[in-house]
Amino acid sequence: MRMLQIHSDGFSYALKRRAIKSAEEIESRSYSTDDSCLVNFIAGETSDEADIKTASEMTADLIETAAKEVKEQNLIVYPWVHLTESPSKPSAALKLLKNVEQILKFKGFNVVRVPFGWYKEFFIHCKGHPLAERSKVVDITTQAVRERDETEGEDLTAIHAEATATSHFYILEPNSKLTEIEKFDFTGFEELRLYVKYETDKDRTAHEPPPHIELMKNLELADYEPGSDAGNFRWPPRGLTLKKAVEERVIAEMLDYGAHVVQTPLIYDYLHPSLKSYLQRFPSRQYVVRSGDRDYFARFSACFGQFLLLSQAQVSYRQLPMKLFEIAPSYRREQSGELAGMRRPRAFTMPDIHEIVADVEMAKDAVRNQLEFVTKLHGELEIDYEVSFRVLRSFFEEHRDFMNEVVAAVGKPVMIETFEERYAYFTFKGEWNVVDAQKKSACLGTIQIDVENAERFGIQYVGEDGKEHYPLILHTSPSGSIERILYGVLEQANKDKMRGKKPHLPLWMTPVQVRLLPVDDTLVDYCQELGSELDKVGVRHEIDDRSMTLGKKIRSAEKMWTPYIAVIGEKEKSSGKLSVRRREENDQVEMNVAELTAEIENKTSFAPKQRLLLPKLITKQAIFSREV
């Protein structure tokens, strides 16, 4: 790209005739202003075609710098191919000019872009000061341009920064004792030892499928989608029932916490200046989405939409802390060697809350409060987990009492990573992690104190002094992504099986809580009457109305990990007592419908009611992937 810049007292142009067949169609053939403006004559070059996005960003940055130096808000973007002997293709030149226009508008400038592909006359009046006439050249072949391979669209700045950050690892115990990991006695803390090793080795590659993949297929919860990109999953009705149950549980907890529940878009513009800056500080790989002649990226969290929404909100100090929450379908283009079922997918559903606070002390109070619901939700998942905190060393030293308090609340030794300089936007990051049978780990819930993004996105609140202030922001995933939750509970079930226990899913999220087994076809109608009673109290159930032996029906229900299996014969119909096999208790008891529903309600009262998303009669159900 080559550019001539003239700081002018006024500017005008008039279109004369088409210079190329593909000249832009326009409504007005002329423009004139008497206002001061910075006129930017721009020629796209063949070298720009290698990376139009980078060339656009660099050009816009040069214009912004010049405009600030001459204190100018009004910009003219003028296509002028005569500046170069190596012009780019017209389509590439037009794309560059449109990108530059959009970036500058996002930055708050008043921009007029002169139509492309026309012969024009123009009038200009150069101001004549020392900075009024300048020329610029952008040659992206001399820049550190990322390669266009399978990672196209990602910004590696933060990934490299995280990889090269200087860190020190410790174990902090509830009694406030801090020990270097090499000197800590891990006796009795085997999973913590495995987690620390995984984190310090930083090997994320998967060499064999983790156990949960086969389990989720056999239980008909989720499966790979061959018609999509690797790491994208489909959810049959049973899995979708579980997924919706988890989502509604987290939403209910966030409403109780006082959150505003919102919904924001899936894709965002690479050229938005706040987002561009944010991507450079967040270690993540983006999916590129092409729309028209522009590149967008699929979000990897709810941050973008919530931050842009908050930047336009009117917030008073009286409303702090303010909380926004969203269940956000998200995408992260993990490297193919790192994909491992639900542990590291490319498509995931992230419950994401952002809490706006005035200062560090309010942020610490928010962490204390959030620890309560994070601990509660992870307890309801019935999984073993390990906790870590990644903290800027200066924060750790200044707020050591707070760190001791947080670890005491966790109630067991945790891994502490301190880093000397911030490689991302946070000074404090807590993580709740699952360790699986492959000795790999994945983070579920997280709490982070963000010290950058309020200013980056223009998020402010009006303080008690009547002035606007930038807040701090807590990024929190209360439970972790729904996909990671499924990974966690299935890996826990596999560990339970290896320990000699019957594997199970938490009762409140399991798709079918009760399966009714009529001993013959004449009892199906009675089972449906019983089902109506279960429906009234929100107990999810199905009826095995297939023509097969009772033994086969029981084995089928057992293979699906059904928590309560009720056999219905003439004796049960006459007495009103059901013969119920309870999976977790590993026993068989007699109880009536009221006693059965009361037991289930007692165990699941904290969770919203979720309907079963498939027909109740098994003969009416399609078989997607289950064995029976």
Secondary structure, 3 states (H helix, E strand, C coil): CEEEEEEEEEEEEEEEEECCCCCCCCCCCEEEEEEEEEEEEEECEHHHHHCHHHHHHHHHHHHHHHHHHCCCCEEEEEECHHHCCCECCHHHHHHHHHHHHHHHHHCCCEEEECCCCEEEEEEEEECCCCCCEEEEECCHHHCCCCCCCCCCCCCCHHHHHHHHCCEEEEEECCCCCEEEHHHCCCCCCHHHHHHHHHHHHCCCCCCCCCHHHHHHHHCCCCEECCCCCCCCEECCHHHHHHHHHHHHHHHHHHHHCCCEECCCCCEEECCCHHHHHHHCCCCCCCEEEEECCEEEEECCCCHHHHHHHHHCCCCEHHHCCEEEEEEEEEECCCCHHHCECCCECCEEEEEEEEEEECCHHHHHHHHHHHHHHHHHHHHHCCCCCEEEEEEEHHHHHHCHHHHHHHHHHHCCCEEEEEECCCCCCEEEEEEEEEECCCCCEEEEEEEEEECCHHHHHCCCEECCCCCEECCEEEEEECCCCHHHHHHHHHHHHHHHHHCCCCCCCCCCCCCCCEEEEECCHHHHHHHHHHHHHHHHCCCCEEECCCCCCHHHHHHHHHHCCCCEEEEECHHHHHHCCEEEEECCCCEEEEECHHHHHHHHHHHHCCCCCCCCCCCCEHHHCCCCCCCC
